[in-house]
Amino acid sequence: MRSLLVILVHVMLFPVLAEAARIKDVSRVAGVRDNQLIGYGLVTGLPGSGESTPFTDQSFIAMLQSFGIQLPAGTKPKSKNIAAVMVTAELPAFTKQGQRLDVTISSIGSAKSLRGGTLMQTMLKGLDGQIYAVAQGNLVVSGFSATGADGSKIVGNNPAAGIISNGAIVEREIPSPFSRGDYITFNLLDSDFTTAQRMADTVNNFLGPQMASALDATSVKVRAPRDLTQRVAFLSAIENLEFQPANGAAKIIVNSRTGTIIVGQHVRLKPTAVTHGGMTITIKENLNVSQPNALGGGDTAVVPDTDIEVTEKKGKMFKFNTGLTLNDLVSAVNEIGAAPSDLMAILQALEQAGAIEGQLIII
């Protein structure tokens, strides 16, 4: 773990030569986005691994009624070959009617497995409640489960969820604001005022003055032709322009679960003196047997014997001058043999003391 820590920190602390990036790699066109679809349906044909719940039975009866089959009042199907599921999909921008989407199917009841099942025709709706796609087909389930006669059970992956590749057909297109208005807005993936201004300057150098302007740290507005065919060619030229994004803010990312620490190259330390020592407490439980003499008439008893040992390491103090980087701190911590958890504690203490010129983020 300590070796991994050192490697990660030193990689981040080496001077990084800034490279040019294309506009399409650091931003997205406003309004050009995916849309989430969701639907409720039934999976049939399960080999006894389904369920019989009130909402599943009600859905099954409603499906039969849609085909003109009327069950006697009060009838409960109690079929183990069906399961109620939620169906989800992502509808990409500019997807046309008749194109297909991948769908994910997840059980919402007590079905043990969806393996071998078939999704019945399911309407997929958007946020506005309109139907945009229809899903149907045979499930592919990677998970499995098996139960022995003695009650033992083994489960691999998740047998209660599956996918259908190209299982949904798009029935309605989502209108896009791409073809409306006199401007196209680019939204940066990482908000930064300097990057936004540099991007606007690059577009102006290519198209002419006052063709682009930075609205804030995220958005850059570019004047574009109204004709749709010209707009596509225009956007193709703009998104391939290269410019120099700004360097990111000074940050330290600490993953408390894995012990991983990433330090940005712009992090600096203020004049600081640091000492960090550790105390180790070892508790041992020994069981001793107390046995009376042969003629004592007593009972043999087990007597617990607890040994507590406290070991305190002497902490070494090290001092940092103005402008030193976290590389100096890492080197000092490694010299005294501190573990990643020790470095985390030191970083938190330095941040609380205001000695770090950067942002400490703990995840």
N, C-alpha and C positions, 0 to 999 in steps of 0.2 A: 504493500500500500504506500509505503514511504517513497519507494522508487517511482511509482506511478505519479505521486504528487510532485516530485521534483521535476520529472519529465514534462508534465503538463504546465507547470509554472514557468519553467525555463523556455518552453516553446512560445508561450505567450509574451515573455519578456524580451525575446530577441527583436531587434529593430525590424519592422515590417515595411517593405516598400509598397507604397500605395499604388494600386493599379487602376486603370480606367475601367469603367463598367458601362454596359449598355443601359439605356433608359428602360428597356423592357425587363431587365434583370433586377432593377431596384424599385420598380413602381408598377402599378396596375391602373388601367383606364377606369375611371369612375363609371359605375353602372354596368360594367361587363363583369358578371359574377355568376357563381353557381346558385341554385335554389334548391332547398330541401323539400322533398316530397315524402308523404307518409300515408299509410292506409291500414285498414283492419281487414283481415281475411281468415280463411280456413285452409288448413292443410289436411288432406285426406289420404287414404291408402296406407296409413301407418300400421305396422304389424303388431298391434296390441300395445304400442308404446304411447298412445294418445291419452286423452283425458275425458272425464265426464263431469263438467262443472256447469252451474246454472247458465252462465253467459255463453259457454260453448254449445250447450244444448239449444239455447234460444237461437243462436246464430245458425245452427244446423237446421232447425225447423223453418226459419225464415228462408234459407236457401232452397229447401224443398218446396216451400210455398211459391217461390218465384218460378218454379218449373211446373206448377199446377198440381203438386202433390199435397193433399191435406191429411194431416194426422189427426186421429181422434183427440178430442179435448182432454187435456191432462196427461197426455202421453209424454214420457220422458225417454228419449232415445238411449241414453247411457251407453254410447258407443265409445270404444277405446281405440278406434281407428282414425279419429279426427283430433285436431288441436287448433285452438285459437292463437293467431299470430299477429304481430305487427310487421308491416312491410315498409322499408325505408329505401330511398334512392336519392341521388344527387342529379339535378337537371342542369347541365352546363349551359353557359350563355350561347345563344345563337343555335341551339338545338332545334332541328326542324321536325315538322309533323311526319311521322312514319319511322323516324330513327329509333334505335333501341338503347335501353339503359340497363346496367347491372342493378340488381336489387338484393337487399339483405333481409332475411326472414328470421324473426326471433319469437320464441314461444312466450306467451304471457300467462299461461296457466300452469298446470301441473304435469304436462306431457314430459315423459322421460327422455324421448328422443324424437327428432324429426327425420331421421334417416329413412330413406325409401318413400317419403311423402311427396305429394303433388299439391302445389299451391293452386287453389281455385281462383277464378277471375277476381282480381282485387283492384279497386279504384284508388289511385294515388292522388292525393290532394296537396295543394300548396297552402301557403299561409293565408291566402284570401278565400279558402274554402272551395276553389274551383278544381275540377278534375283535369290533370295535365298528362297523365299516363295511366295505362292499364297493364297490370302484371299477371302472369300466369306461367306455370311450367313446373318441371321436376327439380327438386332441391338437390344440391350437392352439399353434403354434411361431412366435414372432416372428423368430427368428434365421434366417440363411440362409448358405450357402457355395457357392462356385463355383470350379472348377478348370479351367484352360486346358490345351491340348495341350502347351504348353511347360513345364508344371509350375507355372505361376503360380497363385496362389490368393488368393481374397478371402473374408473371413468377416465377417458383420454380426451383432452381438449374440451370442447363444449358441444355435446350432441343435441342441445336444444336450440341451436342456431345454424343457419345455412345460407347459401347464396344461390342465385340463378343468374348465370351470365347471359346478358342480353335478354333478360326475362321480362322487360317492360317495353311497351310500344308507346311512343309519345303521340298524344292525341291533340295537344294544344300547345302553341308556341307562346313564349313569354315575351311581351314587347320589351325592346331594349332602347334606352335613351341615347344610344350611340349615334343614331342618325338625326337627332333633334338638336336645335340650337346652333349657335355660331362658334361654340368653343368645345374643346375636348379637355377634360381635367384628368391629370395624372396624380394618383395618390401614392406617396412613398411608402414602402414597406416598413422602413424605420424612420420615424419622424426626426428631422434635423433641419434647423433654419439654414445652416450653411449649405447643406446638400441641396435643399430646395432652390436656393438662390443660384447655385452653380448650374443646376439643371436648367433653370430659366435662361441664364446667360448663354448656355450652349445652344439652346433652341433659337435664341435671338441671333446668335452669330451665324446660324445656318439659314434662317428664314428672313431675317431682317429685324430692325429694332421694333420694340413694342409688340411683337407677335406672341410673346409669352411673359407671364408674370407669376411670381410666387405669392400665393394667397396667404399661406401660413407655413408652419414647419412641416406640413404633410402634403398640401395640394399645390400643384402648378397648373395654371390655366393657359391653354394654347388656342389661338384663333385658328379655325379650320374651315375648309370649304363646305358648303351645304350639300353639294351633289354627292350622293352616297358612294359612287364608284371612285370619284376623286378623293373622297375622305378615306377610303380604304388604302389607296396608294399613298396618301399623305401620312397616315398613321404608320404605314410600313416604313417610310423613310425616317420618321421621327423616332420610333422606338429603337432603331438601330444606331442612333447617335451615341457616341461614347463621351463620357465626361468623368471628372475626378470627384467622387463622393467624399464628403468630409470624414475625418477619422471619428470613431465613436467616442462617447464620453468615457472617462476613466472609471472602470468598474472592477469589482472583485466579486466573483460568483462562488458561493460556498454551498455545496450539497452536503447537508448534515447527515444524510442517510448513507451515502457511499464514501464519504471522506474526500471527495474530489474538490479541488480548489483551482479556479481559473483566475488569473490575474492579468488585467489589461496592461499594455505597455506604457500607458500614460499615467499610471498610478504613481504618486510620489508620497514620501514621508516627511513630516515636519520633525524638527529636533525632538528626540524622545529617548528616554532611558527605559529599558524593559527588563524585568526579571520574572522568571516563571519557574516555579519549583513544584514538585509533586509529592504526595504522600500515599504510600501503599499500605493498606490494611489487610492482613491475611488472617482468616479465621479457620481453625481446624477443629473438627469435632472428633474426639477419640472416645470409644466406648470401652470402659474397663469393667471387668467382672469382679464382684465382691462375693467371696465364698466363705462362709463361717467354718470354724474348726469342726472336726469330725464329731465331737461330742457337744458342740455349742447349741445345737437345736435350732439354729436360725435357717433362713432361706437364702438361696443364691440370688443375687440381684445384679442387674446391669447398671453401672453408674457412669453417666456422661461426664467427660472431661474435656473442657473447652480451652484451647490455646489461642490467644490473640497476639499477633505480632504486628507492630507498627514500624514501617520503614519510611523515613522522610529523606528525599533527595535534596541536596543543596542546590538551590537555584542560582544560575549564573546571570549576571546583569550585563547587558550590552547596550551601547549608546549609538544613536544615529544622528547625523548632522543634517543640515538643511539640504533638500533636493535629492536625497538618496532614494533609490527605487526599492520596490518590494523584493527585487533580486538580492539586495543586501540583507534584508530581513530573512529571506529564505536561507541564504548562506549561513547566517548566524544561528538560525534555529537548527539547521542540519549539523553544525559543528558541535552543538551540545546534545545531539541525538534525540531531539524532540519528535514526537509522532504527529501525524496530521491533525489529530484532535487537539494537541497542544497549540499548533499553529492557528487553528480556528479560534481557540480561546484568546490567543494573543491579538489576532485581528479584531475580534469583538472589543477587546479592551482598548486597542488603539483607536477604533472608530468612536467609542464612547468618549475618549479623551480628546477627540477632534484632531488627531495626529495624522490621519489619512486624507490626502487630497484626492478624493474619489468616492464612489458609492459602494458600500458593502451590501450585497444582496444574498440573503440566506434562504435557500429553498429546501 
